[in-house]
């Protein structure tokens, strides 16, 4: 008997997952405004087209441009398998739902995207041809069969005889040999064959996945020449089919629908979920075909028969002139001749150790002393890995609990979990086996962790656990002490070097209590737990963001300066989109960075005027999620969640506040650097497309990712870089003086192998060690933040699984400072979480926290568009650096703080 879900109500799985944000059919004709929204598939294709900009950018190293050609293709493959696959399922329904951003049915959406695809594929082919041609003149040459030299032919024939022929399995299609199952994403060489008694027979040879794609041809130390395995097979087709003679041929590849709902397959009560997932994965190779790619020429009748066998229509057939599946290119980097290697690839960069920690000292007391914010890939993941390694061998450590979504195949983190359980710690791992295309790796790690003795549980039925949280619990004398680690990205050593993400390490007791409740709730399948500091989806995260927007809308309508900043990967949630539009109409200055899908349009008259949305593509993948509210950026949340309906309503996600002032100012600084980018950044238009930024005459070029690498090197050496950007606000444009200072940073290539700093024009930091971070910016001021959400805005109610003291759903703000922990070296007052409703806030030792209604913050109501009364005075006793930061921030608030600015 299949399990029945007791989770929050869900719609039919086909409608829920295949369309992600597909609304009910009743949305059609309901008066919804589509003037400032666009279809998510069209927006996604615009994003993938942006990737090709990097492939065609002459300022990008040549081999890196080839990688961007591949990234475009692999992105498109996954999009077909998931999005086109899901829409294809929906298009078969008698009553098709309509998209709530474009008012199109799935059939109409498919028609739209298939009309866009040919132009994109042509652009990719042009990029491939241009880049490979230039690479041929720079030591790396792809050779097609028609260009083989005499020595090449000898090498190809030798390779075929030695490696391909022994495992080759050619197949002739006739009444006794029916059309085979063409596996998902595998390549086949198909050909037209003529025999003694028949002509026009179809022959098929699978390109063996067990052999490497790249076949080396005769080369020199200055030129590496290669061909591809499918080219070798095509060249030797005459040896494959006995008495049949090949007349023409093509390489073909089928893409199949991979949009499987594992929970929809039905899990038996007695069935191990890992075994269930293994069976689900096998189905991917045999699901419905949704695309056929053809490279080469086949007899038209045979081509039509293949298309008919696959059940495809003509718009789902792509005829291309470049290799199918460009994943082989990553293995070519090591083949680039030494004398040209350095100019064909990016300068090497080593993620730096954050100056907030001293790796020569134990990590636990440092995190207990002050919050630590890591910014990958500019800063290393090592402090987190070392913290876990030390915990695994710490007699005071009681337990480690963690959620894992995507794990590196070689994972030091998982090895530490195994060491911990072997040392007698209680280790609980929530492993999400449904992480798309990482299922097999996660299954393998789940088995190994469980065999080692860890308690391994799986995500909730119908709800992927996408949150990134780890909690370490210690004995602390007669009490318990916890360190909570919260991230915007995965606990993955590989992606931590490629993706830009935040990781917060904190000993904050309120966050620790929420983290403990989170794991307790997941352990019993409770998705409706209540939390004081964390916003947890599927119930509490979206309301938190909407409260933040509502707070700023209210400020703007009262004549107060109002601003919202959001950074995410994708924006598709219609509720959030509509609230952003409402904020723009109210006069809120809304600034966003959206890497991928963006279903809102900017600067639509009367709807989203003044909305600034940027997109950044470059060396690293922008992956962090930031939600910040207020012209003073008094409230900052980091999160694992994008503003997509799947994340806000159908996943378990966490948004967590940045309460430490230093950490909050670092987030602001990093975001300002990204908004200063005028090279890699694009700006959203009222048509939903992305345009290059209009640079002013003589304006310096800023590439934020390069600047952040330079900053990481300096910061790791305790140089004071705080003067580079204002800490008081987030602004879409830095001043010229700050930009010039930013561009004066030493390049990453100026550091030697020991990573010694070059001579810098920046002063040394005024703090001698990690304690300086909290001494320079005291925690008593750092946590001087507003209080709790309004009771009426709190969507959650306590459950029997939540034992914390509450009354209904109301959370009372603290009126006075509670006692300090006597063992702390740097005593910290307890504070309430940020308020997004403007109610009376918590109080700290230094006085009353800013009231978001302006009553106690020193702000007077000012006309929208002015800079009057935009912030409190500089904190008493602040250092010269802090005061300078404050003054710079005040000046920029005069420009950007009042209402909406164009």
Buried (B, 14 or more C-beta within 10 A) or exposed (E): EEEEBEBBEBEEEBBBBBBBBBBEBEBBEEEBEBEBBBBBBBBBBBBBBBBBBBBBBEEBBBBBBBBBBBBBBEBBBBBBBBBBBBBBBBBEBEEBBBBBBBBBBBBBBBEBBBEBBEEBBEBBBBBBEBBBEBBBEBBBBBBEBEEBEEEBEEBBBEBBEEBBEEEBEBBBBEEEEEBEEBBBBBBBBBBBBBBEEEEEBBBBBBBBEEBEBBBEBEBEEEBBBBBBBBBBBBBBBEBBBEEBBBBBBBBBBBBBBBBBBBBBBEBEEEEEBBEBBBEBBEEBBEBBBBBBBBBBEBBEEBBEBBBEBBEBEEBBBBBBEBBBBBEBBEEBBEBBBEEBBEEBBBBEBBBBBBBBBBEEEEBBEBBBBBBBBBBBBBBBBBBBBBBBBBBBEBEEBBBBBBBBBBBBEEBBBBBBBBBBBEBEBBBBBBBBBBBEEBBEBBBEBBEBBBEBBBBBBBBBBBBBBBBBBBBBBBEEEEEEBBBBBBBBBBBBBBBBBBBBBBBBBBBBBBBBBBBBBBBBBBBEBBBBBBBBBBBBBBBBBBBBBBBBBBBBBBBBEBBBBBBBBBBBBBBBBBBBBBBBBBBBBBBBBBBBBBBBBBBBBBBBEEBBBBBBBBBBBBBBBBBBBBBBBBBBBBBBBBBBBBBBBBBBBBBBBBBBBBBBBBBBBBBBBBBBBBBBBBBBBBBBBBEBBBEEBEEEEEEBEBBBBBBBBBBBBBBBBBBBBBBBBBBBBBBBBBBEEBBEBBBEBBEBEBBEEEEEBBEBEBEEBBBEEBBBBBBBBBBBBBBBBBBBBBBEBBBBBBBEBBEBEBEEBBBEBBEEBEEEBEEEEBEBBBBBBBBBBBBBBBBBBBEBBBBBBBEBBEBEEBEBBBBBBBBBEBBEEBBEBBEBBBEBBBBBBBEBBBBBBE
